Amino acid sequence: MTMIQMTVAERPRTTPTHPDIDLVGPLEACEMLVVDEAELLELVNSDQLSAYRLGGHIRFRSTDVASLAGARL
């Protein structure tokens, strides 16, 4: 079997299904909110911030995180 490798420039261009949804991981969310991971978990558990599990990873909508960060100022 022959393995074919493509460079980034050679890969077929696909458009995202939802280009308006920008997701961030827990570390980025912590930085945006200026909290540690325990406080981030408390925000999720108290329904102040929605979290999404994608392929075993937790992600947050950047707009949700930014609006919560603005409300916490």
PDB file of N, CA, C and O in Angstrom:
ATOM      1  N   MET A   1       0.853  -1.166   0.000  1.00  0.00           N
ATOM      2  CA  MET A   1       0.000   0.000   0.000  1.00  0.00           C
ATOM      3  C   MET A   1       0.901   1.232   0.000  1.00  0.00           C
ATOM      4  O   MET A   1       1.878   1.293   0.746  1.00  0.00           O
ATOM      5  N   THR A   2       0.579   2.183  -0.814  1.00  0.00           N
ATOM      6  CA  THR A   2       1.345   3.407  -0.910  1.00  0.00           C
ATOM      7  C   THR A   2       0.634   4.507  -0.130  1.00  0.00           C
ATOM      8  O   THR A   2      -0.573   4.704  -0.269  1.00  0.00           O
ATOM      9  N   MET A   3       1.390   5.208   0.680  1.00  0.00           N
ATOM     10  CA  MET A   3       0.813   6.303   1.451  1.00  0.00           C
ATOM     11  C   MET A   3       1.094   7.611   0.712  1.00  0.00           C
ATOM     12  O   MET A   3       2.235   7.907   0.358  1.00  0.00           O
ATOM     13  N   ILE A   4       0.066   8.363   0.494  1.00  0.00           N
ATOM     14  CA  ILE A   4       0.212   9.638  -0.201  1.00  0.00           C
ATOM     15  C   ILE A   4       0.111  10.747   0.832  1.00  0.00           C
ATOM     16  O   ILE A   4      -0.841  10.804   1.611  1.00  0.00           O
ATOM     17  N   GLN A   5       1.099  11.621   0.827  1.00  0.00           N
ATOM     18  CA  GLN A   5       1.083  12.763   1.730  1.00  0.00           C
ATOM     19  C   GLN A   5       0.869  14.019   0.916  1.00  0.00           C
ATOM     20  O   GLN A   5       1.438  14.185  -0.163  1.00  0.00           O
ATOM     21  N   MET A   6       0.036  14.904   1.450  1.00  0.00           N
ATOM     22  CA  MET A   6      -0.222  16.171   0.778  1.00  0.00           C
ATOM     23  C   MET A   6       0.252  17.308   1.660  1.00  0.00           C
ATOM     24  O   MET A   6       0.143  17.252   2.885  1.00  0.00           O
ATOM     25  N   THR A   7       0.768  18.316   1.036  1.00  0.00           N
ATOM     26  CA  THR A   7       1.113  19.510   1.791  1.00  0.00           C
ATOM     27  C   THR A   7      -0.168  20.288   2.041  1.00  0.00           C
ATOM     28  O   THR A   7      -1.204  20.001   1.440  1.00  0.00           O
ATOM     29  N   VAL A   8      -0.100  21.264   2.919  1.00  0.00           N
ATOM     30  CA  VAL A   8      -1.276  22.074   3.239  1.00  0.00           C
ATOM     31  C   VAL A   8      -1.809  22.752   1.986  1.00  0.00           C
ATOM     32  O   VAL A   8      -3.022  22.841   1.799  1.00  0.00           O
ATOM     33  N   ALA A   9      -0.920  23.228   1.132  1.00  0.00           N
ATOM     34  CA  ALA A   9      -1.348  23.911  -0.087  1.00  0.00           C
ATOM     35  C   ALA A   9      -2.037  22.966  -1.063  1.00  0.00           C
ATOM     36  O   ALA A   9      -2.862  23.406  -1.864  1.00  0.00           O
ATOM     37  N   GLU A  10      -1.712  21.671  -1.011  1.00  0.00           N
ATOM     38  CA  GLU A  10      -2.277  20.706  -1.944  1.00  0.00           C
ATOM     39  C   GLU A  10      -3.607  20.121  -1.475  1.00  0.00           C
ATOM     40  O   GLU A  10      -4.341  19.540  -2.274  1.00  0.00           O
ATOM     41  N   ARG A  11      -3.917  20.263  -0.213  1.00  0.00           N
ATOM     42  CA  ARG A  11      -5.145  19.685   0.326  1.00  0.00           C
ATOM     43  C   ARG A  11      -6.363  20.363  -0.285  1.00  0.00           C
ATOM     44  O   ARG A  11      -6.352  21.566  -0.543  1.00  0.00           O
ATOM     45  N   PRO A  12      -7.411  19.583  -0.512  1.00  0.00           N
ATOM     46  CA  PRO A  12      -8.624  20.199  -1.049  1.00  0.00           C
ATOM     47  C   PRO A  12      -9.191  21.209  -0.055  1.00  0.00           C
ATOM     48  O   PRO A  12      -9.209  20.968   1.152  1.00  0.00           O
ATOM     49  N   ARG A  13      -9.639  22.307  -0.563  1.00  0.00           N
ATOM     50  CA  ARG A  13     -10.195  23.355   0.299  1.00  0.00           C
ATOM     51  C   ARG A  13     -11.632  23.009   0.645  1.00  0.00           C
ATOM     52  O   ARG A  13     -12.453  22.755  -0.236  1.00  0.00           O
ATOM     53  N   THR A  14     -11.921  23.002   1.923  1.00  0.00           N
ATOM     54  CA  THR A  14     -13.285  22.771   2.380  1.00  0.00           C
ATOM     55  C   THR A  14     -13.721  23.973   3.184  1.00  0.00           C
ATOM     56  O   THR A  14     -12.921  24.591   3.887  1.00  0.00           O
ATOM     57  N   THR A  15     -14.963  24.293   3.079  1.00  0.00           N
ATOM     58  CA  THR A  15     -15.489  25.408   3.857  1.00  0.00           C
ATOM     59  C   THR A  15     -16.096  24.853   5.130  1.00  0.00           C
ATOM     60  O   THR A  15     -16.746  23.808   5.096  1.00  0.00           O
ATOM     61  N   PRO A  16     -15.899  25.528   6.251  1.00  0.00           N
ATOM     62  CA  PRO A  16     -16.486  25.044   7.491  1.00  0.00           C
ATOM     63  C   PRO A  16     -18.011  25.057   7.400  1.00  0.00           C
ATOM     64  O   PRO A  16     -18.595  25.907   6.728  1.00  0.00           O
ATOM     65  N   THR A  17     -18.638  24.119   8.074  1.00  0.00           N
ATOM     66  CA  THR A  17     -20.098  24.041   8.017  1.00  0.00           C
ATOM     67  C   THR A  17     -20.752  25.200   8.761  1.00  0.00           C
ATOM     68  O   THR A  17     -21.844  25.634   8.394  1.00  0.00           O
ATOM     69  N   HIS A  18     -20.097  25.702   9.796  1.00  0.00           N
ATOM     70  CA  HIS A  18     -20.612  26.833  10.563  1.00  0.00           C
ATOM     71  C   HIS A  18     -19.484  27.840  10.775  1.00  0.00           C
ATOM     72  O   HIS A  18     -18.859  27.852  11.836  1.00  0.00           O
ATOM     73  N   PRO A  19     -19.218  28.678   9.786  1.00  0.00           N
ATOM     74  CA  PRO A  19     -18.081  29.597   9.904  1.00  0.00           C
ATOM     75  C   PRO A  19     -18.257  30.650  10.991  1.00  0.00           C
ATOM     76  O   PRO A  19     -17.278  31.264  11.415  1.00  0.00           O
ATOM     77  N   ASP A  20     -19.497  30.870  11.452  1.00  0.00           N
ATOM     78  CA  ASP A  20     -19.727  31.886  12.463  1.00  0.00           C
ATOM     79  C   ASP A  20     -19.487  31.380  13.882  1.00  0.00           C
ATOM     80  O   ASP A  20     -19.528  32.168  14.826  1.00  0.00           O
ATOM     81  N   ILE A  21     -19.238  30.084  14.051  1.00  0.00           N
ATOM     82  CA  ILE A  21     -19.003  29.517  15.376  1.00  0.00           C
ATOM     83  C   ILE A  21     -17.500  29.375  15.579  1.00  0.00           C
ATOM     84  O   ILE A  21     -16.830  28.638  14.857  1.00  0.00           O
ATOM     85  N   ASP A  22     -16.983  30.089  16.568  1.00  0.00           N
ATOM     86  CA  ASP A  22     -15.563  30.054  16.880  1.00  0.00           C
ATOM     87  C   ASP A  22     -15.424  29.435  18.262  1.00  0.00           C
ATOM     88  O   ASP A  22     -15.925  29.990  19.240  1.00  0.00           O
ATOM     89  N   LEU A  23     -14.753  28.297  18.357  1.00  0.00           N
ATOM     90  CA  LEU A  23     -14.624  27.583  19.614  1.00  0.00           C
ATOM     91  C   LEU A  23     -13.239  27.769  20.206  1.00  0.00           C
ATOM     92  O   LEU A  23     -12.250  27.883  19.482  1.00  0.00           O
ATOM     93  N   VAL A  24     -13.178  27.798  21.542  1.00  0.00           N
ATOM     94  CA  VAL A  24     -11.906  27.878  22.255  1.00  0.00           C
ATOM     95  C   VAL A  24     -11.847  26.731  23.252  1.00  0.00           C
ATOM     96  O   VAL A  24     -12.874  26.214  23.692  1.00  0.00           O
ATOM     97  N   GLY A  25     -10.632  26.345  23.596  1.00  0.00           N
ATOM     98  CA  GLY A  25     -10.418  25.283  24.569  1.00  0.00           C
ATOM     99  C   GLY A  25     -10.419  25.839  25.989  1.00  0.00           C
ATOM    100  O   GLY A  25     -10.546  27.047  26.192  1.00  0.00           O
ATOM    101  N   PRO A  26     -10.279  24.957  26.959  1.00  0.00           N
ATOM    102  CA  PRO A  26     -10.301  25.385  28.358  1.00  0.00           C
ATOM    103  C   PRO A  26      -9.202  26.384  28.724  1.00  0.00           C
ATOM    104  O   PRO A  26      -9.451  27.322  29.481  1.00  0.00           O
ATOM    105  N   LEU A  27      -8.000  26.194  28.199  1.00  0.00           N
ATOM    106  CA  LEU A  27      -6.914  27.115  28.541  1.00  0.00           C
ATOM    107  C   LEU A  27      -7.184  28.520  28.018  1.00  0.00           C
ATOM    108  O   LEU A  27      -6.952  29.503  28.720  1.00  0.00           O
ATOM    109  N   GLU A  28      -7.678  28.614  26.775  1.00  0.00           N
ATOM    110  CA  GLU A  28      -8.010  29.922  26.227  1.00  0.00           C
ATOM    111  C   GLU A  28      -9.155  30.563  26.998  1.00  0.00           C
ATOM    112  O   GLU A  28      -9.147  31.769  27.244  1.00  0.00           O
ATOM    113  N   ALA A  29     -10.146  29.749  27.381  1.00  0.00           N
ATOM    114  CA  ALA A  29     -11.274  30.269  28.147  1.00  0.00           C
ATOM    115  C   ALA A  29     -10.803  30.787  29.510  1.00  0.00           C
ATOM    116  O   ALA A  29     -11.258  31.835  29.968  1.00  0.00           O
ATOM    117  N   CYS A  30      -9.899  30.057  30.151  1.00  0.00           N
ATOM    118  CA  CYS A  30      -9.355  30.503  31.443  1.00  0.00           C
ATOM    119  C   CYS A  30      -8.616  31.825  31.292  1.00  0.00           C
ATOM    120  O   CYS A  30      -8.742  32.714  32.135  1.00  0.00           O
ATOM    121  N   GLU A  31      -7.850  31.952  30.221  1.00  0.00           N
ATOM    122  CA  GLU A  31      -7.116  33.195  29.994  1.00  0.00           C
ATOM    123  C   GLU A  31      -8.064  34.359  29.744  1.00  0.00           C
ATOM    124  O   GLU A  31      -7.844  35.461  30.247  1.00  0.00           O
ATOM    125  N   MET A  32      -9.120  34.118  28.967  1.00  0.00           N
ATOM    126  CA  MET A  32     -10.072  35.177  28.658  1.00  0.00           C
ATOM    127  C   MET A  32     -10.844  35.626  29.898  1.00  0.00           C
ATOM    128  O   MET A  32     -11.153  36.807  30.054  1.00  0.00           O
ATOM    129  N   LEU A  33     -11.152  34.668  30.780  1.00  0.00           N
ATOM    130  CA  LEU A  33     -11.934  34.964  31.978  1.00  0.00           C
ATOM    131  C   LEU A  33     -11.064  35.310  33.186  1.00  0.00           C
ATOM    132  O   LEU A  33     -11.575  35.759  34.212  1.00  0.00           O
ATOM    133  N   VAL A  34      -9.772  35.106  33.070  1.00  0.00           N
ATOM    134  CA  VAL A  34      -8.805  35.309  34.156  1.00  0.00           C
ATOM    135  C   VAL A  34      -9.229  34.494  35.386  1.00  0.00           C
ATOM    136  O   VAL A  34      -9.396  35.020  36.487  1.00  0.00           O
ATOM    137  N   VAL A  35      -9.394  33.194  35.149  1.00  0.00           N
ATOM    138  CA  VAL A  35      -9.738  32.247  36.207  1.00  0.00           C
ATOM    139  C   VAL A  35      -8.865  31.013  36.041  1.00  0.00           C
ATOM    140  O   VAL A  35      -8.220  30.831  35.008  1.00  0.00           O
ATOM    141  N   ASP A  36      -8.850  30.167  37.065  1.00  0.00           N
ATOM    142  CA  ASP A  36      -8.147  28.892  36.922  1.00  0.00           C
ATOM    143  C   ASP A  36      -9.154  27.827  36.474  1.00  0.00           C
ATOM    144  O   ASP A  36     -10.345  28.111  36.340  1.00  0.00           O
ATOM    145  N   GLU A  37      -8.678  26.617  36.248  1.00  0.00           N
ATOM    146  CA  GLU A  37      -9.546  25.562  35.721  1.00  0.00           C
ATOM    147  C   GLU A  37     -10.660  25.176  36.693  1.00  0.00           C
ATOM    148  O   GLU A  37     -11.756  24.822  36.259  1.00  0.00           O
ATOM    149  N   ALA A  38     -10.402  25.238  37.987  1.00  0.00           N
ATOM    150  CA  ALA A  38     -11.431  24.913  38.975  1.00  0.00           C
ATOM    151  C   ALA A  38     -12.575  25.925  38.911  1.00  0.00           C
ATOM    152  O   ALA A  38     -13.744  25.547  38.984  1.00  0.00           O
ATOM    153  N   GLU A  39     -12.242  27.205  38.774  1.00  0.00           N
ATOM    154  CA  GLU A  39     -13.275  28.234  38.666  1.00  0.00           C
ATOM    155  C   GLU A  39     -14.040  28.112  37.350  1.00  0.00           C
ATOM    156  O   GLU A  39     -15.243  28.368  37.301  1.00  0.00           O
ATOM    157  N   LEU A  40     -13.340  27.720  36.285  1.00  0.00           N
ATOM    158  CA  LEU A  40     -14.006  27.508  35.007  1.00  0.00           C
ATOM    159  C   LEU A  40     -15.020  26.380  35.128  1.00  0.00           C
ATOM    160  O   LEU A  40     -16.129  26.485  34.605  1.00  0.00           O
ATOM    161  N   LEU A  41     -14.654  25.314  35.807  1.00  0.00           N
ATOM    162  CA  LEU A  41     -15.570  24.196  36.032  1.00  0.00           C
ATOM    163  C   LEU A  41     -16.778  24.640  36.851  1.00  0.00           C
ATOM    164  O   LEU A  41     -17.896  24.199  36.584  1.00  0.00           O
ATOM    165  N   GLU A  42     -16.575  25.496  37.836  1.00  0.00           N
ATOM    166  CA  GLU A  42     -17.693  26.023  38.626  1.00  0.00           C
ATOM    167  C   GLU A  42     -18.644  26.839  37.753  1.00  0.00           C
ATOM    168  O   GLU A  42     -19.861  26.755  37.920  1.00  0.00           O
ATOM    169  N   LEU A  43     -18.103  27.620  36.833  1.00  0.00           N
ATOM    170  CA  LEU A  43     -18.941  28.409  35.923  1.00  0.00           C
ATOM    171  C   LEU A  43     -19.787  27.501  35.037  1.00  0.00           C
ATOM    172  O   LEU A  43     -20.949  27.802  34.763  1.00  0.00           O
ATOM    173  N   VAL A  44     -19.204  26.390  34.589  1.00  0.00           N
ATOM    174  CA  VAL A  44     -19.940  25.442  33.761  1.00  0.00           C
ATOM    175  C   VAL A  44     -21.005  24.735  34.592  1.00  0.00           C
ATOM    176  O   VAL A  44     -22.146  24.602  34.152  1.00  0.00           O
ATOM    177  N   ASN A  45     -20.642  24.284  35.785  1.00  0.00           N
ATOM    178  CA  ASN A  45     -21.585  23.558  36.633  1.00  0.00           C
ATOM    179  C   ASN A  45     -22.737  24.425  37.125  1.00  0.00           C
ATOM    180  O   ASN A  45     -23.823  23.913  37.398  1.00  0.00           O
ATOM    181  N   SER A  46     -22.512  25.731  37.242  1.00  0.00           N
ATOM    182  CA  SER A  46     -23.569  26.638  37.689  1.00  0.00           C
ATOM    183  C   SER A  46     -24.350  27.229  36.506  1.00  0.00           C
ATOM    184  O   SER A  46     -25.110  28.182  36.675  1.00  0.00           O
ATOM    185  N   ASP A  47     -24.161  26.666  35.325  1.00  0.00           N
ATOM    186  CA  ASP A  47     -24.855  27.082  34.096  1.00  0.00           C
ATOM    187  C   ASP A  47     -24.608  28.537  33.719  1.00  0.00           C
ATOM    188  O   ASP A  47     -25.445  29.149  33.056  1.00  0.00           O
ATOM    189  N   GLN A  48     -23.490  29.094  34.125  1.00  0.00           N
ATOM    190  CA  GLN A  48     -23.134  30.440  33.702  1.00  0.00           C
ATOM    191  C   GLN A  48     -22.397  30.414  32.370  1.00  0.00           C
ATOM    192  O   GLN A  48     -22.321  31.430  31.678  1.00  0.00           O
ATOM    193  N   LEU A  49     -21.853  29.250  32.008  1.00  0.00           N
ATOM    194  CA  LEU A  49     -21.100  29.097  30.767  1.00  0.00           C
ATOM    195  C   LEU A  49     -21.404  27.719  30.185  1.00  0.00           C
ATOM    196  O   LEU A  49     -21.303  26.706  30.876  1.00  0.00           O
ATOM    197  N   SER A  50     -21.774  27.695  28.911  1.00  0.00           N
ATOM    198  CA  SER A  50     -22.067  26.427  28.232  1.00  0.00           C
ATOM    199  C   SER A  50     -20.778  25.803  27.720  1.00  0.00           C
ATOM    200  O   SER A  50     -19.895  26.494  27.211  1.00  0.00           O
ATOM    201  N   ALA A  51     -20.686  24.495  27.862  1.00  0.00           N
ATOM    202  CA  ALA A  51     -19.531  23.745  27.381  1.00  0.00           C
ATOM    203  C   ALA A  51     -20.015  22.676  26.420  1.00  0.00           C
ATOM    204  O   ALA A  51     -21.117  22.147  26.563  1.00  0.00           O
ATOM    205  N   TYR A  52     -19.183  22.366  25.445  1.00  0.00           N
ATOM    206  CA  TYR A  52     -19.526  21.370  24.434  1.00  0.00           C
ATOM    207  C   TYR A  52     -18.415  20.337  24.363  1.00  0.00           C
ATOM    208  O   TYR A  52     -17.234  20.684  24.369  1.00  0.00           O
ATOM    209  N   ARG A  53     -18.795  19.064  24.297  1.00  0.00           N
ATOM    210  CA  ARG A  53     -17.815  17.985  24.173  1.00  0.00           C
ATOM    211  C   ARG A  53     -17.757  17.578  22.706  1.00  0.00           C
ATOM    212  O   ARG A  53     -18.747  17.136  22.124  1.00  0.00           O
ATOM    213  N   LEU A  54     -16.583  17.737  22.128  1.00  0.00           N
ATOM    214  CA  LEU A  54     -16.368  17.384  20.722  1.00  0.00           C
ATOM    215  C   LEU A  54     -15.210  16.407  20.628  1.00  0.00           C
ATOM    216  O   LEU A  54     -14.055  16.777  20.844  1.00  0.00           O
ATOM    217  N   GLY A  55     -15.516  15.184  20.311  1.00  0.00           N
ATOM    218  CA  GLY A  55     -14.469  14.181  20.156  1.00  0.00           C
ATOM    219  C   GLY A  55     -13.635  13.983  21.404  1.00  0.00           C
ATOM    220  O   GLY A  55     -12.430  13.751  21.308  1.00  0.00           O
ATOM    221  N   GLY A  56     -14.241  14.068  22.561  1.00  0.00           N
ATOM    222  CA  GLY A  56     -13.513  13.877  23.805  1.00  0.00           C
ATOM    223  C   GLY A  56     -12.858  15.136  24.344  1.00  0.00           C
ATOM    224  O   GLY A  56     -12.198  15.097  25.383  1.00  0.00           O
ATOM    225  N   HIS A  57     -13.034  16.254  23.648  1.00  0.00           N
ATOM    226  CA  HIS A  57     -12.448  17.517  24.085  1.00  0.00           C
ATOM    227  C   HIS A  57     -13.556  18.486  24.482  1.00  0.00           C
ATOM    228  O   HIS A  57     -14.627  18.495  23.876  1.00  0.00           O
ATOM    229  N   ILE A  58     -13.298  19.291  25.489  1.00  0.00           N
ATOM    230  CA  ILE A  58     -14.253  20.303  25.918  1.00  0.00           C
ATOM    231  C   ILE A  58     -13.943  21.594  25.177  1.00  0.00           C
ATOM    232  O   ILE A  58     -12.791  22.020  25.101  1.00  0.00           O
ATOM    233  N   ARG A  59     -14.980  22.206  24.635  1.00  0.00           N
ATOM    234  CA  ARG A  59     -14.829  23.470  23.924  1.00  0.00           C
ATOM    235  C   ARG A  59     -15.906  24.440  24.380  1.00  0.00           C
ATOM    236  O   ARG A  59     -16.965  24.040  24.864  1.00  0.00           O
ATOM    237  N   PHE A  60     -15.613  25.723  24.215  1.00  0.00           N
ATOM    238  CA  PHE A  60     -16.528  26.793  24.588  1.00  0.00           C
ATOM    239  C   PHE A  60     -16.678  27.729  23.408  1.00  0.00           C
ATOM    240  O   PHE A  60     -15.720  27.943  22.664  1.00  0.00           O
ATOM    241  N   ARG A  61     -17.863  28.294  23.220  1.00  0.00           N
ATOM    242  CA  ARG A  61     -18.029  29.296  22.170  1.00  0.00           C
ATOM    243  C   ARG A  61     -17.323  30.561  22.627  1.00  0.00           C
ATOM    244  O   ARG A  61     -17.542  31.032  23.743  1.00  0.00           O
ATOM    245  N   SER A  62     -16.485  31.108  21.771  1.00  0.00           N
ATOM    246  CA  SER A  62     -15.708  32.295  22.136  1.00  0.00           C
ATOM    247  C   SER A  62     -16.620  33.481  22.443  1.00  0.00           C
ATOM    248  O   SER A  62     -16.283  34.310  23.288  1.00  0.00           O
ATOM    249  N   THR A  63     -17.767  33.573  21.774  1.00  0.00           N
ATOM    250  CA  THR A  63     -18.687  34.671  22.058  1.00  0.00           C
ATOM    251  C   THR A  63     -19.289  34.554  23.446  1.00  0.00           C
ATOM    252  O   THR A  63     -19.498  35.563  24.120  1.00  0.00           O
ATOM    253  N   ASP A  64     -19.573  33.320  23.885  1.00  0.00           N
ATOM    254  CA  ASP A  64     -20.099  33.102  25.242  1.00  0.00           C
ATOM    255  C   ASP A  64     -19.047  33.490  26.287  1.00  0.00           C
ATOM    256  O   ASP A  64     -19.354  34.141  27.285  1.00  0.00           O
ATOM    257  N   VAL A  65     -17.813  33.080  26.036  1.00  0.00           N
ATOM    258  CA  VAL A  65     -16.736  33.378  26.977  1.00  0.00           C
ATOM    259  C   VAL A  65     -16.490  34.896  27.045  1.00  0.00           C
ATOM    260  O   VAL A  65     -16.313  35.458  28.125  1.00  0.00           O
ATOM    261  N   ALA A  66     -16.482  35.543  25.872  1.00  0.00           N
ATOM    262  CA  ALA A  66     -16.247  36.984  25.834  1.00  0.00           C
ATOM    263  C   ALA A  66     -17.368  37.760  26.522  1.00  0.00           C
ATOM    264  O   ALA A  66     -17.100  38.737  27.220  1.00  0.00           O
ATOM    265  N   SER A  67     -18.611  37.342  26.335  1.00  0.00           N
ATOM    266  CA  SER A  67     -19.710  38.049  26.983  1.00  0.00           C
ATOM    267  C   SER A  67     -19.682  37.826  28.498  1.00  0.00           C
ATOM    268  O   SER A  67     -20.000  38.741  29.258  1.00  0.00           O
ATOM    269  N   LEU A  68     -19.313  36.644  28.937  1.00  0.00           N
ATOM    270  CA  LEU A  68     -19.196  36.403  30.366  1.00  0.00           C
ATOM    271  C   LEU A  68     -18.031  37.192  30.954  1.00  0.00           C
ATOM    272  O   LEU A  68     -18.122  37.701  32.071  1.00  0.00           O
ATOM    273  N   ALA A  69     -16.946  37.292  30.207  1.00  0.00           N
ATOM    274  CA  ALA A  69     -15.795  38.078  30.661  1.00  0.00           C
ATOM    275  C   ALA A  69     -16.182  39.537  30.812  1.00  0.00           C
ATOM    276  O   ALA A  69     -15.771  40.186  31.774  1.00  0.00           O
ATOM    277  N   GLY A  70     -16.969  40.067  29.878  1.00  0.00           N
ATOM    278  CA  GLY A  70     -17.427  41.452  29.957  1.00  0.00           C
ATOM    279  C   GLY A  70     -18.372  41.672  31.119  1.00  0.00           C
ATOM    280  O   GLY A  70     -18.355  42.736  31.738  1.00  0.00           O
ATOM    281  N   ALA A  71     -19.197  40.685  31.425  1.00  0.00           N
ATOM    282  CA  ALA A  71     -20.140  40.795  32.536  1.00  0.00           C
ATOM    283  C   ALA A  71     -19.431  40.723  33.889  1.00  0.00           C
ATOM    284  O   ALA A  71     -19.923  41.251  34.886  1.00  0.00           O
ATOM    285  N   ARG A  72     -18.276  40.066  33.912  1.00  0.00           N
ATOM    286  CA  ARG A  72     -17.557  39.896  35.176  1.00  0.00           C
ATOM    287  C   ARG A  72     -16.700  41.101  35.523  1.00  0.00           C
ATOM    288  O   ARG A  72     -16.174  41.175  36.634  1.00  0.00           O
ATOM    289  N   LEU A  73     -16.541  42.062  34.591  1.00  0.00           N
ATOM    290  CA  LEU A  73     -15.689  43.228  34.867  1.00  0.00           C
ATOM    291  C   LEU A  73     -16.313  44.173  35.850  1.00  0.00           C
ATOM    292  O   LEU A  73     -15.720  45.199  36.183  1.00  0.00           O
TER     293      LEU A  73
END
